[in-house]
Amino acid sequence: MSDEQSRITKLEETVAYQAKTIEELSDQLAEQWKVVEQTRQKLDRLTERFLTLEEQSLDAPAVTKPPHY
């Protein structure tokens, strides 16, 4: 092969490798985004649950000693 042909082949190999790497990174990013969304949904549910429990505890009567103490 000529020097020029060798350089072109090397560049083509590099481009193919980079394209494959970009595709793999894109797939990983998409998967991680799903995890982020699931975590956000769990956090929203837990926040709602915490606020509900907090409201219920505010409505509960205060804990006091019984009169016989």
Predicted model as a PDB file, atoms N, CA, C, CB and O in Angstrom, pLDDT in the B-factor column:
MODEL        1                                                                  
ATOM      1  N   MET A   1       0.831  -1.182   0.000  1.00 69.00           N  
ATOM      2  CA  MET A   1       0.000   0.000   0.000  1.00 69.00           C  
ATOM      3  C   MET A   1       0.880   1.251   0.000  1.00 69.00           C  
ATOM      4  CB  MET A   1      -0.948  -0.005   1.212  1.00 69.00           C  
ATOM      5  O   MET A   1       1.987   1.272   0.538  1.00 69.00           O  
ATOM      6  N   SER A   2       0.343   2.266  -0.616  1.00 90.00           N  
ATOM      7  CA  SER A   2       1.079   3.524  -0.601  1.00 90.00           C  
ATOM      8  C   SER A   2       0.899   4.200   0.759  1.00 90.00           C  
ATOM      9  CB  SER A   2       0.603   4.458  -1.750  1.00 90.00           C  
ATOM     10  O   SER A   2       0.017   3.842   1.540  1.00 90.00           O  
ATOM     11  N   ASP A   3       1.743   5.169   1.013  1.00 92.00           N  
ATOM     12  CA  ASP A   3       1.688   5.896   2.280  1.00 92.00           C  
ATOM     13  C   ASP A   3       0.346   6.602   2.433  1.00 92.00           C  
ATOM     14  CB  ASP A   3       2.839   6.913   2.370  1.00 92.00           C  
ATOM     15  O   ASP A   3      -0.228   6.642   3.522  1.00 92.00           O  
ATOM     16  N   GLU A   4      -0.148   7.159   1.325  1.00 93.00           N  
ATOM     17  CA  GLU A   4      -1.423   7.871   1.364  1.00 93.00           C  
ATOM     18  C   GLU A   4      -2.569   6.898   1.642  1.00 93.00           C  
ATOM     19  CB  GLU A   4      -1.665   8.620   0.037  1.00 93.00           C  
ATOM     20  O   GLU A   4      -3.449   7.196   2.449  1.00 93.00           O  
ATOM     21  N   GLN A   5      -2.566   5.774   1.001  1.00 95.00           N  
ATOM     22  CA  GLN A   5      -3.594   4.752   1.214  1.00 95.00           C  
ATOM     23  C   GLN A   5      -3.545   4.243   2.652  1.00 95.00           C  
ATOM     24  CB  GLN A   5      -3.411   3.580   0.225  1.00 95.00           C  
ATOM     25  O   GLN A   5      -4.588   3.996   3.258  1.00 95.00           O  
ATOM     26  N   SER A   6      -2.362   4.088   3.190  1.00 95.00           N  
ATOM     27  CA  SER A   6      -2.191   3.644   4.570  1.00 95.00           C  
ATOM     28  C   SER A   6      -2.778   4.662   5.542  1.00 95.00           C  
ATOM     29  CB  SER A   6      -0.705   3.410   4.879  1.00 95.00           C  
ATOM     30  O   SER A   6      -3.430   4.292   6.518  1.00 95.00           O  
ATOM     31  N   ARG A   7      -2.546   5.933   5.273  1.00 96.00           N  
ATOM     32  CA  ARG A   7      -3.098   6.985   6.129  1.00 96.00           C  
ATOM     33  C   ARG A   7      -4.620   6.990   6.080  1.00 96.00           C  
ATOM     34  CB  ARG A   7      -2.556   8.354   5.710  1.00 96.00           C  
ATOM     35  O   ARG A   7      -5.278   7.141   7.110  1.00 96.00           O  
ATOM     36  N   ILE A   8      -5.175   6.827   4.891  1.00 96.00           N  
ATOM     37  CA  ILE A   8      -6.639   6.805   4.746  1.00 96.00           C  
ATOM     38  C   ILE A   8      -7.226   5.619   5.495  1.00 96.00           C  
ATOM     39  CB  ILE A   8      -7.043   6.745   3.253  1.00 96.00           C  
ATOM     40  O   ILE A   8      -8.241   5.752   6.180  1.00 96.00           O  
ATOM     41  N   THR A   9      -6.594   4.465   5.368  1.00 96.00           N  
ATOM     42  CA  THR A   9      -7.062   3.274   6.082  1.00 96.00           C  
ATOM     43  C   THR A   9      -7.016   3.493   7.582  1.00 96.00           C  
ATOM     44  CB  THR A   9      -6.222   2.050   5.704  1.00 96.00           C  
ATOM     45  O   THR A   9      -7.951   3.132   8.296  1.00 96.00           O  
ATOM     46  N   LYS A  10      -5.931   4.083   8.059  1.00 97.00           N  
ATOM     47  CA  LYS A  10      -5.787   4.365   9.486  1.00 97.00           C  
ATOM     48  C   LYS A  10      -6.880   5.335   9.963  1.00 97.00           C  
ATOM     49  CB  LYS A  10      -4.386   4.949   9.778  1.00 97.00           C  
ATOM     50  O   LYS A  10      -7.459   5.143  11.032  1.00 97.00           O  
ATOM     51  N   LEU A  11      -7.154   6.365   9.173  1.00 97.00           N  
ATOM     52  CA  LEU A  11      -8.215   7.320   9.518  1.00 97.00           C  
ATOM     53  C   LEU A  11      -9.593   6.651   9.537  1.00 97.00           C  
ATOM     54  CB  LEU A  11      -8.218   8.489   8.522  1.00 97.00           C  
ATOM     55  O   LEU A  11     -10.412   6.932  10.412  1.00 97.00           O  
ATOM     56  N   GLU A  12      -9.840   5.777   8.581  1.00 97.00           N  
ATOM     57  CA  GLU A  12     -11.108   5.056   8.535  1.00 97.00           C  
ATOM     58  C   GLU A  12     -11.271   4.158   9.761  1.00 97.00           C  
ATOM     59  CB  GLU A  12     -11.202   4.222   7.250  1.00 97.00           C  
ATOM     60  O   GLU A  12     -12.359   4.062  10.330  1.00 97.00           O  
ATOM     61  N   GLU A  13     -10.197   3.511  10.156  1.00 97.00           N  
ATOM     62  CA  GLU A  13     -10.244   2.674  11.360  1.00 97.00           C  
ATOM     63  C   GLU A  13     -10.538   3.525  12.589  1.00 97.00           C  
ATOM     64  CB  GLU A  13      -8.914   1.912  11.545  1.00 97.00           C  
ATOM     65  O   GLU A  13     -11.332   3.142  13.448  1.00 97.00           O  
ATOM     66  N   THR A  14      -9.893   4.676  12.661  1.00 98.00           N  
ATOM     67  CA  THR A  14     -10.102   5.576  13.798  1.00 98.00           C  
ATOM     68  C   THR A  14     -11.547   6.058  13.845  1.00 98.00           C  
ATOM     69  CB  THR A  14      -9.146   6.778  13.720  1.00 98.00           C  
ATOM     70  O   THR A  14     -12.160   6.072  14.912  1.00 98.00           O  
ATOM     71  N   VAL A  15     -12.088   6.449  12.713  1.00 98.00           N  
ATOM     72  CA  VAL A  15     -13.476   6.914  12.650  1.00 98.00           C  
ATOM     73  C   VAL A  15     -14.432   5.793  13.053  1.00 98.00           C  
ATOM     74  CB  VAL A  15     -13.815   7.423  11.230  1.00 98.00           C  
ATOM     75  O   VAL A  15     -15.385   6.032  13.795  1.00 98.00           O  
ATOM     76  N   ALA A  16     -14.190   4.582  12.575  1.00 98.00           N  
ATOM     77  CA  ALA A  16     -15.053   3.451  12.918  1.00 98.00           C  
ATOM     78  C   ALA A  16     -15.005   3.176  14.418  1.00 98.00           C  
ATOM     79  CB  ALA A  16     -14.635   2.193  12.132  1.00 98.00           C  
ATOM     80  O   ALA A  16     -16.036   2.916  15.039  1.00 98.00           O  
ATOM     81  N   TYR A  17     -13.811   3.233  14.997  1.00 98.00           N  
ATOM     82  CA  TYR A  17     -13.666   3.002  16.432  1.00 98.00           C  
ATOM     83  C   TYR A  17     -14.389   4.093  17.222  1.00 98.00           C  
ATOM     84  CB  TYR A  17     -12.174   2.953  16.826  1.00 98.00           C  
ATOM     85  O   TYR A  17     -15.068   3.802  18.207  1.00 98.00           O  
ATOM     86  N   GLN A  18     -14.244   5.337  16.794  1.00 98.00           N  
ATOM     87  CA  GLN A  18     -14.896   6.441  17.505  1.00 98.00           C  
ATOM     88  C   GLN A  18     -16.414   6.354  17.378  1.00 98.00           C  
ATOM     89  CB  GLN A  18     -14.400   7.791  16.969  1.00 98.00           C  
ATOM     90  O   GLN A  18     -17.131   6.645  18.336  1.00 98.00           O  
ATOM     91  N   ALA A  19     -16.905   5.961  16.222  1.00 98.00           N  
ATOM     92  CA  ALA A  19     -18.349   5.804  16.031  1.00 98.00           C  
ATOM     93  C   ALA A  19     -18.896   4.726  16.960  1.00 98.00           C  
ATOM     94  CB  ALA A  19     -18.669   5.455  14.563  1.00 98.00           C  
ATOM     95  O   ALA A  19     -19.964   4.892  17.549  1.00 98.00           O  
ATOM     96  N   LYS A  20     -18.167   3.627  17.088  1.00 98.00           N  
ATOM     97  CA  LYS A  20     -18.588   2.546  17.984  1.00 98.00           C  
ATOM     98  C   LYS A  20     -18.582   3.028  19.434  1.00 98.00           C  
ATOM     99  CB  LYS A  20     -17.664   1.312  17.822  1.00 98.00           C  
ATOM    100  O   LYS A  20     -19.504   2.726  20.192  1.00 98.00           O  
ATOM    101  N   THR A  21     -17.556   3.771  19.819  1.00 98.00           N  
ATOM    102  CA  THR A  21     -17.458   4.291  21.182  1.00 98.00           C  
ATOM    103  C   THR A  21     -18.601   5.258  21.476  1.00 98.00           C  
ATOM    104  CB  THR A  21     -16.106   4.987  21.396  1.00 98.00           C  
ATOM    105  O   THR A  21     -19.192   5.214  22.554  1.00 98.00           O  
ATOM    106  N   ILE A  22     -18.909   6.124  20.528  1.00 98.00           N  
ATOM    107  CA  ILE A  22     -20.011   7.078  20.706  1.00 98.00           C  
ATOM    108  C   ILE A  22     -21.330   6.340  20.874  1.00 98.00           C  
ATOM    109  CB  ILE A  22     -20.094   8.047  19.510  1.00 98.00           C  
ATOM    110  O   ILE A  22     -22.148   6.716  21.714  1.00 98.00           O  
ATOM    111  N   GLU A  23     -21.542   5.306  20.093  1.00 98.00           N  
ATOM    112  CA  GLU A  23     -22.778   4.508  20.204  1.00 98.00           C  
ATOM    113  C   GLU A  23     -22.882   3.846  21.574  1.00 98.00           C  
ATOM    114  CB  GLU A  23     -22.828   3.432  19.098  1.00 98.00           C  
ATOM    115  O   GLU A  23     -23.950   3.850  22.188  1.00 98.00           O  
ATOM    116  N   GLU A  24     -21.782   3.281  22.053  1.00 98.00           N  
ATOM    117  CA  GLU A  24     -21.781   2.646  23.371  1.00 98.00           C  
ATOM    118  C   GLU A  24     -22.052   3.671  24.476  1.00 98.00           C  
ATOM    119  CB  GLU A  24     -20.438   1.940  23.622  1.00 98.00           C  
ATOM    120  O   GLU A  24     -22.814   3.399  25.404  1.00 98.00           O  
ATOM    121  N   LEU A  25     -21.436   4.835  24.375  1.00 98.00           N  
ATOM    122  CA  LEU A  25     -21.658   5.885  25.375  1.00 98.00           C  
ATOM    123  C   LEU A  25     -23.103   6.381  25.336  1.00 98.00           C  
ATOM    124  CB  LEU A  25     -20.689   7.060  25.144  1.00 98.00           C  
ATOM    125  O   LEU A  25     -23.695   6.669  26.376  1.00 98.00           O  
ATOM    126  N   SER A  26     -23.653   6.477  24.156  1.00 98.00           N  
ATOM    127  CA  SER A  26     -25.049   6.889  24.018  1.00 98.00           C  
ATOM    128  C   SER A  26     -25.987   5.882  24.684  1.00 98.00           C  
ATOM    129  CB  SER A  26     -25.413   7.050  22.535  1.00 98.00           C  
ATOM    130  O   SER A  26     -26.934   6.267  25.370  1.00 98.00           O  
ATOM    131  N   ASP A  27     -25.718   4.602  24.480  1.00 98.00           N  
ATOM    132  CA  ASP A  27     -26.527   3.562  25.120  1.00 98.00           C  
ATOM    133  C   ASP A  27     -26.421   3.631  26.639  1.00 98.00           C  
ATOM    134  CB  ASP A  27     -26.097   2.177  24.630  1.00 98.00           C  
ATOM    135  O   ASP A  27     -27.423   3.500  27.343  1.00 98.00           O  
ATOM    136  N   GLN A  28     -25.209   3.837  27.142  1.00 98.00           N  
ATOM    137  CA  GLN A  28     -25.015   3.939  28.592  1.00 98.00           C  
ATOM    138  C   GLN A  28     -25.724   5.161  29.150  1.00 98.00           C  
ATOM    139  CB  GLN A  28     -23.523   3.999  28.934  1.00 98.00           C  
ATOM    140  O   GLN A  28     -26.325   5.093  30.222  1.00 98.00           O  
ATOM    141  N   LEU A  29     -25.661   6.266  28.440  1.00 98.00           N  
ATOM    142  CA  LEU A  29     -26.322   7.484  28.882  1.00 98.00           C  
ATOM    143  C   LEU A  29     -27.837   7.288  28.935  1.00 98.00           C  
ATOM    144  CB  LEU A  29     -25.967   8.650  27.953  1.00 98.00           C  
ATOM    145  O   LEU A  29     -28.489   7.730  29.881  1.00 98.00           O  
ATOM    146  N   ALA A  30     -28.387   6.637  27.939  1.00 98.00           N  
ATOM    147  CA  ALA A  30     -29.825   6.368  27.918  1.00 98.00           C  
ATOM    148  C   ALA A  30     -30.220   5.486  29.103  1.00 98.00           C  
ATOM    149  CB  ALA A  30     -30.233   5.694  26.589  1.00 98.00           C  
ATOM    150  O   ALA A  30     -31.248   5.722  29.736  1.00 98.00           O  
ATOM    151  N   GLU A  31     -29.422   4.489  29.398  1.00 98.00           N  
ATOM    152  CA  GLU A  31     -29.704   3.597  30.530  1.00 98.00           C  
ATOM    153  C   GLU A  31     -29.614   4.351  31.856  1.00 98.00           C  
ATOM    154  CB  GLU A  31     -28.726   2.406  30.533  1.00 98.00           C  
ATOM    155  O   GLU A  31     -30.452   4.167  32.738  1.00 98.00           O  
ATOM    156  N   GLN A  32     -28.605   5.189  31.990  1.00 98.00           N  
ATOM    157  CA  GLN A  32     -28.454   5.962  33.224  1.00 98.00           C  
ATOM    158  C   GLN A  32     -29.588   6.966  33.377  1.00 98.00           C  
ATOM    159  CB  GLN A  32     -27.101   6.687  33.242  1.00 98.00           C  
ATOM    160  O   GLN A  32     -30.016   7.242  34.497  1.00 98.00           O  
ATOM    161  N   TRP A  33     -30.079   7.514  32.277  1.00 98.00           N  
ATOM    162  CA  TRP A  33     -31.189   8.450  32.349  1.00 98.00           C  
ATOM    163  C   TRP A  33     -32.439   7.751  32.885  1.00 98.00           C  
ATOM    164  CB  TRP A  33     -31.466   9.065  30.968  1.00 98.00           C  
ATOM    165  O   TRP A  33     -33.206   8.339  33.648  1.00 98.00           O  
ATOM    166  N   LYS A  34     -32.639   6.489  32.480  1.00 98.00           N  
ATOM    167  CA  LYS A  34     -33.766   5.715  33.013  1.00 98.00           C  
ATOM    168  C   LYS A  34     -33.636   5.569  34.522  1.00 98.00           C  
ATOM    169  CB  LYS A  34     -33.842   4.322  32.347  1.00 98.00           C  
ATOM    170  O   LYS A  34     -34.617   5.714  35.250  1.00 98.00           O  
ATOM    171  N   VAL A  35     -32.425   5.282  34.991  1.00 98.00           N  
ATOM    172  CA  VAL A  35     -32.190   5.133  36.432  1.00 98.00           C  
ATOM    173  C   VAL A  35     -32.462   6.454  37.154  1.00 98.00           C  
ATOM    174  CB  VAL A  35     -30.737   4.662  36.703  1.00 98.00           C  
ATOM    175  O   VAL A  35     -33.055   6.464  38.233  1.00 98.00           O  
ATOM    176  N   VAL A  36     -32.034   7.553  36.566  1.00 98.00           N  
ATOM    177  CA  VAL A  36     -32.272   8.874  37.167  1.00 98.00           C  
ATOM    178  C   VAL A  36     -33.775   9.127  37.274  1.00 98.00           C  
ATOM    179  CB  VAL A  36     -31.588   9.998  36.329  1.00 98.00           C  
ATOM    180  O   VAL A  36     -34.250   9.598  38.307  1.00 98.00           O  
ATOM    181  N   GLU A  37     -34.511   8.824  36.233  1.00 98.00           N  
ATOM    182  CA  GLU A  37     -35.961   9.029  36.245  1.00 98.00           C  
ATOM    183  C   GLU A  37     -36.636   8.145  37.304  1.00 98.00           C  
ATOM    184  CB  GLU A  37     -36.552   8.735  34.853  1.00 98.00           C  
ATOM    185  O   GLU A  37     -37.540   8.598  38.006  1.00 98.00           O  
ATOM    186  N   GLN A  38     -36.198   6.893  37.414  1.00 98.00           N  
ATOM    187  CA  GLN A  38     -36.766   6.007  38.435  1.00 98.00           C  
ATOM    188  C   GLN A  38     -36.467   6.542  39.823  1.00 98.00           C  
ATOM    189  CB  GLN A  38     -36.216   4.577  38.288  1.00 98.00           C  
ATOM    190  O   GLN A  38     -37.332   6.522  40.699  1.00 98.00           O  
ATOM    191  N   THR A  39     -35.250   7.021  40.027  1.00 98.00           N  
ATOM    192  CA  THR A  39     -34.863   7.570  41.328  1.00 98.00           C  
ATOM    193  C   THR A  39     -35.677   8.818  41.636  1.00 98.00           C  
ATOM    194  CB  THR A  39     -33.356   7.894  41.358  1.00 98.00           C  
ATOM    195  O   THR A  39     -36.101   9.018  42.774  1.00 98.00           O  
ATOM    196  N   ARG A  40     -35.893   9.645  40.646  1.00 98.00           N  
ATOM    197  CA  ARG A  40     -36.695  10.863  40.845  1.00 98.00           C  
ATOM    198  C   ARG A  40     -38.129  10.501  41.236  1.00 98.00           C  
ATOM    199  CB  ARG A  40     -36.694  11.735  39.559  1.00 98.00           C  
ATOM    200  O   ARG A  40     -38.709  11.123  42.126  1.00 98.00           O  
ATOM    201  N   GLN A  41     -38.695   9.498  40.571  1.00 98.00           N  
ATOM    202  CA  GLN A  41     -40.055   9.073  40.899  1.00 98.00           C  
ATOM    203  C   GLN A  41     -40.126   8.528  42.325  1.00 98.00           C  
ATOM    204  CB  GLN A  41     -40.539   8.009  39.900  1.00 98.00           C  
ATOM    205  O   GLN A  41     -41.073   8.819  43.055  1.00 98.00           O  
ATOM    206  N   LYS A  42     -39.126   7.740  42.720  1.00 98.00           N  
ATOM    207  CA  LYS A  42     -39.097   7.218  44.088  1.00 98.00           C  
ATOM    208  C   LYS A  42     -38.990   8.360  45.098  1.00 98.00           C  
ATOM    209  CB  LYS A  42     -37.921   6.238  44.267  1.00 98.00           C  
ATOM    210  O   LYS A  42     -39.669   8.351  46.125  1.00 98.00           O  
ATOM    211  N   LEU A  43     -38.144   9.334  44.806  1.00 98.00           N  
ATOM    212  CA  LEU A  43     -37.989  10.481  45.691  1.00 98.00           C  
ATOM    213  C   LEU A  43     -39.298  11.249  45.807  1.00 98.00           C  
ATOM    214  CB  LEU A  43     -36.873  11.403  45.188  1.00 98.00           C  
ATOM    215  O   LEU A  43     -39.670  11.668  46.903  1.00 98.00           O  
ATOM    216  N   ASP A  44     -39.995  11.440  44.709  1.00 97.00           N  
ATOM    217  CA  ASP A  44     -41.286  12.129  44.740  1.00 97.00           C  
ATOM    218  C   ASP A  44     -42.290  11.375  45.610  1.00 97.00           C  
ATOM    219  CB  ASP A  44     -41.839  12.291  43.317  1.00 97.00           C  
ATOM    220  O   ASP A  44     -43.005  11.977  46.411  1.00 97.00           O  
ATOM    221  N   ARG A  45     -42.336  10.047  45.445  1.00 97.00           N  
ATOM    222  CA  ARG A  45     -43.265   9.245  46.257  1.00 97.00           C  
ATOM    223  C   ARG A  45     -42.901   9.309  47.736  1.00 97.00           C  
ATOM    224  CB  ARG A  45     -43.268   7.781  45.783  1.00 97.00           C  
ATOM    225  O   ARG A  45     -43.779   9.450  48.588  1.00 97.00           O  
ATOM    226  N   LEU A  46     -41.606   9.205  48.045  1.00 97.00           N  
ATOM    227  CA  LEU A  46     -41.172   9.263  49.444  1.00 97.00           C  
ATOM    228  C   LEU A  46     -41.435  10.638  50.056  1.00 97.00           C  
ATOM    229  CB  LEU A  46     -39.683   8.921  49.552  1.00 97.00           C  
ATOM    230  O   LEU A  46     -41.812  10.738  51.224  1.00 97.00           O  
ATOM    231  N   THR A  47     -41.239  11.685  49.277  1.00 96.00           N  
ATOM    232  CA  THR A  47     -41.513  13.039  49.759  1.00 96.00           C  
ATOM    233  C   THR A  47     -42.992  13.188  50.075  1.00 96.00           C  
ATOM    234  CB  THR A  47     -41.077  14.093  48.718  1.00 96.00           C  
ATOM    235  O   THR A  47     -43.360  13.729  51.118  1.00 96.00           O  
ATOM    236  N   GLU A  48     -43.830  12.712  49.181  1.00 96.00           N  
ATOM    237  CA  GLU A  48     -45.275  12.781  49.405  1.00 96.00           C  
ATOM    238  C   GLU A  48     -45.671  11.981  50.645  1.00 96.00           C  
ATOM    239  CB  GLU A  48     -46.035  12.259  48.172  1.00 96.00           C  
ATOM    240  O   GLU A  48     -46.489  12.423  51.452  1.00 96.00           O  
ATOM    241  N   ARG A  49     -45.087  10.823  50.777  1.00 96.00           N  
ATOM    242  CA  ARG A  49     -45.379   9.971  51.939  1.00 96.00           C  
ATOM    243  C   ARG A  49     -44.922  10.648  53.229  1.00 96.00           C  
ATOM    244  CB  ARG A  49     -44.694   8.592  51.790  1.00 96.00           C  
ATOM    245  O   ARG A  49     -45.636  10.622  54.231  1.00 96.00           O  
ATOM    246  N   PHE A  50     -43.744  11.248  53.207  1.00 94.00           N  
ATOM    247  CA  PHE A  50     -43.222  11.943  54.381  1.00 94.00           C  
ATOM    248  C   PHE A  50     -44.131  13.104  54.753  1.00 94.00           C  
ATOM    249  CB  PHE A  50     -41.790  12.445  54.125  1.00 94.00           C  
ATOM    250  O   PHE A  50     -44.440  13.294  55.930  1.00 94.00           O  
ATOM    251  N   LEU A  51     -44.561  13.880  53.771  1.00 93.00           N  
ATOM    252  CA  LEU A  51     -45.428  15.022  54.058  1.00 93.00           C  
ATOM    253  C   LEU A  51     -46.766  14.564  54.627  1.00 93.00           C  
ATOM    254  CB  LEU A  51     -45.651  15.856  52.792  1.00 93.00           C  
ATOM    255  O   LEU A  51     -47.315  15.204  55.524  1.00 93.00           O  
ATOM    256  N   THR A  52     -47.290  13.462  54.109  1.00 92.00           N  
ATOM    257  CA  THR A  52     -48.544  12.918  54.626  1.00 92.00           C  
ATOM    258  C   THR A  52     -48.383  12.495  56.085  1.00 92.00           C  
ATOM    259  CB  THR A  52     -49.009  11.722  53.771  1.00 92.00           C  
ATOM    260  O   THR A  52     -49.225  12.808  56.926  1.00 92.00           O  
ATOM    261  N   LEU A  53     -47.297  11.783  56.377  1.00 89.00           N  
ATOM    262  CA  LEU A  53     -47.050  11.357  57.756  1.00 89.00           C  
ATOM    263  C   LEU A  53     -46.826  12.551  58.671  1.00 89.00           C  
ATOM    264  CB  LEU A  53     -45.845  10.421  57.818  1.00 89.00           C  
ATOM    265  O   LEU A  53     -47.262  12.544  59.823  1.00 89.00           O  
ATOM    266  N   GLU A  54     -46.160  13.558  58.176  1.00 87.00           N  
ATOM    267  CA  GLU A  54     -45.914  14.750  58.976  1.00 87.00           C  
ATOM    268  C   GLU A  54     -47.231  15.457  59.294  1.00 87.00           C  
ATOM    269  CB  GLU A  54     -44.952  15.704  58.242  1.00 87.00           C  
ATOM    270  O   GLU A  54     -47.430  15.915  60.420  1.00 87.00           O  
ATOM    271  N   GLU A  55     -48.121  15.550  58.325  1.00 86.00           N  
ATOM    272  CA  GLU A  55     -49.429  16.161  58.556  1.00 86.00           C  
ATOM    273  C   GLU A  55     -50.229  15.362  59.585  1.00 86.00           C  
ATOM    274  CB  GLU A  55     -50.213  16.264  57.238  1.00 86.00           C  
ATOM    275  O   GLU A  55     -50.894  15.939  60.446  1.00 86.00           O  
ATOM    276  N   GLN A  56     -50.161  14.036  59.492  1.00 84.00           N  
ATOM    277  CA  GLN A  56     -50.888  13.195  60.429  1.00 84.00           C  
ATOM    278  C   GLN A  56     -50.347  13.354  61.849  1.00 84.00           C  
ATOM    279  CB  GLN A  56     -50.810  11.734  59.996  1.00 84.00           C  
ATOM    280  O   GLN A  56     -51.109  13.341  62.815  1.00 84.00           O  
ATOM    281  N   SER A  57     -49.053  13.502  61.965  1.00 82.00           N  
ATOM    282  CA  SER A  57     -48.471  13.642  63.304  1.00 82.00           C  
ATOM    283  C   SER A  57     -48.810  14.994  63.910  1.00 82.00           C  
ATOM    284  CB  SER A  57     -46.951  13.460  63.251  1.00 82.00           C  
ATOM    285  O   SER A  57     -48.877  15.112  65.133  1.00 82.00           O  
ATOM    286  N   LEU A  58     -49.022  15.999  63.105  1.00 77.00           N  
ATOM    287  CA  LEU A  58     -49.406  17.310  63.628  1.00 77.00           C  
ATOM    288  C   LEU A  58     -50.841  17.286  64.133  1.00 77.00           C  
ATOM    289  CB  LEU A  58     -49.241  18.391  62.550  1.00 77.00           C  
ATOM    290  O   LEU A  58     -51.178  17.997  65.080  1.00 77.00           O  
ATOM    291  N   ASP A  59     -51.679  16.483  63.514  1.00 72.00           N  
ATOM    292  CA  ASP A  59     -53.073  16.383  63.927  1.00 72.00           C  
ATOM    293  C   ASP A  59     -53.251  15.516  65.169  1.00 72.00           C  
ATOM    294  CB  ASP A  59     -53.904  15.829  62.797  1.00 72.00           C  
ATOM    295  O   ASP A  59     -54.276  15.612  65.845  1.00 72.00           O  
ATOM    296  N   ALA A  60     -52.292  14.690  65.472  1.00 63.00           N  
ATOM    297  CA  ALA A  60     -52.401  13.786  66.622  1.00 63.00           C  
ATOM    298  C   ALA A  60     -52.298  14.588  67.916  1.00 63.00           C  
ATOM    299  CB  ALA A  60     -51.299  12.687  66.573  1.00 63.00           C  
ATOM    300  O   ALA A  60     -51.592  15.595  67.975  1.00 63.00           O  
ATOM    301  N   PRO A  61     -52.999  14.139  68.942  1.00 67.00           N  
ATOM    302  CA  PRO A  61     -52.902  14.841  70.230  1.00 67.00           C  
ATOM    303  C   PRO A  61     -51.490  14.697  70.802  1.00 67.00           C  
ATOM    304  CB  PRO A  61     -53.952  14.290  71.237  1.00 67.00           C  
ATOM    305  O   PRO A  61     -50.790  13.717  70.549  1.00 67.00           O  
ATOM    306  N   ALA A  62     -51.110  15.676  71.557  1.00 66.00           N  
ATOM    307  CA  ALA A  62     -49.782  15.648  72.174  1.00 66.00           C  
ATOM    308  C   ALA A  62     -49.705  14.513  73.189  1.00 66.00           C  
ATOM    309  CB  ALA A  62     -49.460  17.003  72.852  1.00 66.00           C  
ATOM    310  O   ALA A  62     -50.699  14.197  73.844  1.00 66.00           O  
ATOM    311  N   VAL A  63     -48.569  13.917  73.318  1.00 68.00           N  
ATOM    312  CA  VAL A  63     -48.368  12.846  74.283  1.00 68.00           C  
ATOM    313  C   VAL A  63     -48.167  13.504  75.651  1.00 68.00           C  
ATOM    314  CB  VAL A  63     -47.140  11.929  73.889  1.00 68.00           C  
ATOM    315  O   VAL A  63     -47.234  14.279  75.863  1.00 68.00           O  
ATOM    316  N   THR A  64     -49.063  13.171  76.556  1.00 75.00           N  
ATOM    317  CA  THR A  64     -48.976  13.746  77.902  1.00 75.00           C  
ATOM    318  C   THR A  64     -49.004  12.603  78.915  1.00 75.00           C  
ATOM    319  CB  THR A  64     -50.148  14.764  78.168  1.00 75.00           C  
ATOM    320  O   THR A  64     -49.391  11.477  78.600  1.00 75.00           O  
ATOM    321  N   LYS A  65     -48.592  12.916  80.112  1.00 76.00           N  
ATOM    322  CA  LYS A  65     -48.620  11.905  81.173  1.00 76.00           C  
ATOM    323  C   LYS A  65     -50.068  11.683  81.591  1.00 76.00           C  
ATOM    324  CB  LYS A  65     -47.744  12.340  82.399  1.00 76.00           C  
ATOM    325  O   LYS A  65     -50.858  12.626  81.633  1.00 76.00           O  
ATOM    326  N   PRO A  66     -50.408  10.460  81.894  1.00 73.00           N  
ATOM    327  CA  PRO A  66     -51.762  10.198  82.377  1.00 73.00           C  
ATOM    328  C   PRO A  66     -51.982  10.931  83.716  1.00 73.00           C  
ATOM    329  CB  PRO A  66     -52.001   8.659  82.540  1.00 73.00           C  
ATOM    330  O   PRO A  66     -51.016  11.225  84.421  1.00 73.00           O  
ATOM    331  N   PRO A  67     -53.236  11.223  84.065  1.00 73.00           N  
ATOM    332  CA  PRO A  67     -53.510  11.993  85.282  1.00 73.00           C  
ATOM    333  C   PRO A  67     -53.046  11.314  86.581  1.00 73.00           C  
ATOM    334  CB  PRO A  67     -54.980  12.262  85.369  1.00 73.00           C  
ATOM    335  O   PRO A  67     -52.822  12.004  87.575  1.00 73.00           O  
ATOM    336  N   HIS A  68     -52.900   9.998  86.598  1.00 73.00           N  
ATOM    337  CA  HIS A  68     -52.518   9.327  87.828  1.00 73.00           C  
ATOM    338  C   HIS A  68     -51.031   9.434  88.142  1.00 73.00           C  
ATOM    339  CB  HIS A  68     -52.905   7.893  87.751  1.00 73.00           C  
ATOM    340  O   HIS A  68     -50.602   8.920  89.175  1.00 73.00           O  
ATOM    341  N   TYR A  69     -50.226  10.077  87.302  1.00 59.00           N  
ATOM    342  CA  TYR A  69     -48.803  10.239  87.601  1.00 59.00           C  
ATOM    343  C   TYR A  69     -48.555  11.459  88.417  1.00 59.00           C  
ATOM    344  CB  TYR A  69     -47.993  10.305  86.342  1.00 59.00           C  
ATOM    345  O   TYR A  69     -47.409  11.749  88.761  1.00 59.00           O  
TER     346      TYR A  69                                                      
ENDMDL                                                                          
END                                                                             
